[in-house]
Amino acid sequence: MDGMEPQPKTKILIVEDSASNMMLFSDLLERVGYEIVCADTGRKGVRLARAHRPDLVLLDIKLPDIDGTRLVRWIRRLDTLRAVPIIAVTAFAMLGDKERFLDAGFDAYVSKPISIPHFLEVIEHFLTTKPVTFGASITQLDARC
């Protein structure tokens, strides 16, 4: 070994109450090399964000315990997480929703059902030090969705 320490993986916190969406997002992102932390409620998401200090947060808008637009404001008040990119991932796709989410404090918006290439491109935009490559397995996943 040349004495260099291995670089830590880029960490993404996913706050999503749908088990099937959580599985899709986490499996996909782990496959391209990200470390994943999962929360199925907003309160658990805040606890895990404080504990793990993720490099990026994927946040559903409709959670069982708190609205995602309210949760993003809580996260933005925490000094250690203020600059962390937060992406809204939601089925809300009505006229004006994107602007409402960006005004609430989100850095970006991805509508469900997701387009896998677009989803990964949005994440890569905020994590430019961790380039995403599109392999055959990702193309196969995209074809199934």
Phi and psi in degrees as a GROMACS rama.xvg file:
@    title "Ramachandran Plot"
@    xaxis  label "Phi"
@    yaxis  label "Psi"
@TYPE xy
-87.8758  9.33595  ASP-2
86.759  -4.42258  GLY-3
-82.3231  138.371  MET-4
-77.1344  141.994  GLU-5
-64.2505  143.481  PRO-6
-75.518  137.302  GLN-7
-68.1031  148.837  PRO-8
-71.6888  151.536  LYS-9
-69.7807  131.264  THR-10
-105.193  130.716  LYS-11
-120.977  128.391  ILE-12
-95.2639  126.42  LEU-13
-109.195  122.124  ILE-14
-112.834  104.159  VAL-15
-152.764  128.617  GLU-16
-90.2679  -13.3335  ASP-17
-83.8869  119.046  SER-18
-61.1293  -38.7319  ALA-19
-69.0812  -40.0346  SER-20
-67.1415  -41.5422  ASN-21
-58.4445  -44.6685  MET-22
-63.9625  -44.6464  MET-23
-60.7869  -51.8573  LEU-24
-63.0259  -47.0749  PHE-25
-68.2828  -43.2465  SER-26
-61.6013  -44.7691  ASP-27
-62.0758  -47.869  LEU-28
-71.7681  -34.856  LEU-29
-65.1604  -37.4806  GLU-30
-61.8182  -32.0655  ARG-31
-95.2661  6.24324  VAL-32
107.766  7.67965  GLY-33
-88.3768  150.959  TYR-34
-88.1969  133.758  GLU-35
-115.618  136.851  ILE-36
-121.694  132.337  VAL-37
-118.454  140.318  CYS-38
-137.728  138.246  ALA-39
-104.321  2.65583  ASP-40
-138.167  161.3  THR-41
-65.8986  -42.9042  GLY-42
-63.1866  -42.1127  ARG-43
-64.5081  -36.4639  LYS-44
-60.3178  -43.712  GLY-45
-64.459  -44.7683  VAL-46
-58.371  -46.1488  ARG-47
-69.6995  -34.606  LEU-48
-63.0936  -42.6166  ALA-49
-64.2762  -42.991  ARG-50
-73.2252  -38.5502  ALA-51
-103.187  -14.9955  HIS-52
45.1491  68.6246  ARG-53
-67.1183  160.218  PRO-54
-83.0088  -18.9827  ASP-55
-159.33  149.084  LEU-56
-123.175  131.433  VAL-57
-103.56  122.154  LEU-58
-129.695  120.371  LEU-59
-69.9681  149.448  ASP-60
-83.5552  -41.4043  ILE-61
-100.213  96.6865  LYS-62
-109.251  157.982  LEU-63
-67.3643  -26.9699  PRO-64
-108.972  -20.2393  ASP-65
-159.709  146.673  ILE-66
-70.7368  137.827  ASP-67
-60.2841  -31.733  GLY-68
-68.7684  -31.3149  THR-69
-73.6465  -40.2979  ARG-70
-63.8952  -39.9521  LEU-71
-63.1094  -33.9657  VAL-72
-67.1249  -39.1162  ARG-73
-60.1724  -48.4255  TRP-74
-62.2168  -40.6205  ILE-75
-64.5959  -22.015  ARG-76
-78.8607  -15.3352  ARG-77
-84.8385  120.115  LEU-78
-52.6865  -42.6567  ASP-79
-72.7684  -14.0893  THR-80
-119.199  -1.04686  LEU-81
-54.5351  -39.5661  ARG-82
-92.8791  -1.15243  ALA-83
-70.7628  128.687  VAL-84
-64.1336  135.499  PRO-85
-124.649  123.397  ILE-86
-110.734  125.083  ILE-87
-76.0976  129.122  ALA-88
-124.383  109.097  VAL-89
-151.915  158.082  THR-90
-83.3443  -10.5764  ALA-91
-68.1296  117.672  PHE-92
-140.543  31.2945  ALA-93
-80.8524  161.145  MET-94
-55.561  127.799  LEU-95
93.6521  -15.4761  GLY-96
-63.3128  -44.7889  ASP-97
-58.0826  -46.7502  LYS-98
-63.7061  -39.7269  GLU-99
-61.1871  -41.7149  ARG-100
-69.5853  -41.2315  PHE-101
-65.6653  -39.5628  LEU-102
-64.4864  -30.416  ASP-103
-73.2341  -17.5458  ALA-104
125.328  -0.937037  GLY-105
-72.3289  150.989  PHE-106
-88.7301  -24.5244  ASP-107
-159.244  173.655  ALA-108
-141.304  130.981  TYR-109
-129.181  126.5  VAL-110
-89.5993  149.128  SER-111
-96.4344  147.552  LYS-112
-66.3032  143.011  PRO-113
-76.5485  151.504  ILE-114
-94.5221  118.455  SER-115
-58.3418  -47.1848  ILE-116
-60.0179  -42.3589  PRO-117
-64.9581  -44.0298  HIS-118
-54.8509  -49.3971  PHE-119
-67.8202  -36.2798  LEU-120
-64.147  -41.1522  GLU-121
-63.5106  -44.8345  VAL-122
-62.4063  -46.368  ILE-123
-61.024  -35.6593  GLU-124
-55.6663  -39.289  HIS-125
-88.3878  -16.0953  PHE-126
-121.575  58.6827  LEU-127
-61.8351  -18.0925  THR-128
-79.7884  -9.35382  THR-129
-122.764  82.6724  LYS-130
-65.2892  143.124  PRO-131
-101.4  132.77  VAL-132
-112.228  142.462  THR-133
-95.115  107.149  PHE-134
-97.0699  175.701  GLY-135
-60.325  -36.9774  ALA-136
-64.4223  -35.5778  SER-137
-70.0055  -40.3587  ILE-138
-61.1941  -40.0254  THR-139
-64.9942  -41.5825  GLN-140
-61.1901  -42.1193  LEU-141
-62.5384  -38.3215  ASP-142
-67.3054  -28.2232  ALA-143
-78.7734  -24.3264  ARG-144
